Amino acid sequence: AGSMVTIPWRGRTLYGIVATLSTTSSLEPKKIKSILEIIDIPPLPAHVIHTLLWIGEFYLSALATVAYALIPTPPKNWNHEATKIKIPQKHEFLHLRAPLSPHLLTYHSTPEKIEHILQILDSTDQNTLIITPHHEDIPVLCSKLSITHASDIAIYHGGLTPKKQWQTWCAIADGTKRIVIGTRAAILTPIVNLGAIIFLETESIDHKQY
């Protein structure tokens, strides 16, 4: 489960995500279509699939509608062979099996905030997700963190072009980026070996409002 695939649908080829696996079906065999292709990227982690299912149930929306809104699709001219992605081992997708312990950090200035973040980054060899309510704040944050972690940072938010979202998604799935900075859209990115999640400005209503 979690693999991205292409499927035939009413004369078109569409992208899909394998949500569950089953050896039986209530449909007639002639109504069951075969998967055309499995896209060569790491499958979505189990916690992302569970989150998509929860969102669909909570908002009474079809899983396909939720996935289309939150997960990028490959661009039309995407070259499978040119995108070389290391497939993580199965145990690497179980990074949220042990719950993360919440801690409230307070700061009174931007330098103090950056200092707190750097302390967290330097205290773990696992990957870190940093969520900020506004994507306009991301360049400032990156400029401060890139002094010591320039090659480790991936930026993901709704303001990116679809092509850039897909490229960043693949880089995150590959596990080559230790730090993911973005808005709430980054929560569902397939981060490997996640060790810490940092929410900035938790009091901001933009974390919740669309």
Secondary structure as UniProt FT lines:
FT   STRAND          4..9
FT   TURN            10..11
FT   STRAND          12..17
FT   HELIX           29..31
FT   STRAND          37..38
FT   HELIX           46..58
FT   TURN            59..60
FT   HELIX           63..70
FT   TURN            76..77
FT   TURN            80..82
FT   HELIX           90..94
FT   TURN            95..96
FT   HELIX           110..122
FT   STRAND          127..131
FT   HELIX           135..137
FT   HELIX           138..149
FT   HELIX           150..152
FT   STRAND          153..156
FT   TURN            158..159
FT   HELIX           162..174
FT   STRAND          179..182
FT   HELIX           184..188
FT   STRAND          194..199
FT   TURN            202..203
FT   HELIX           205..207
//
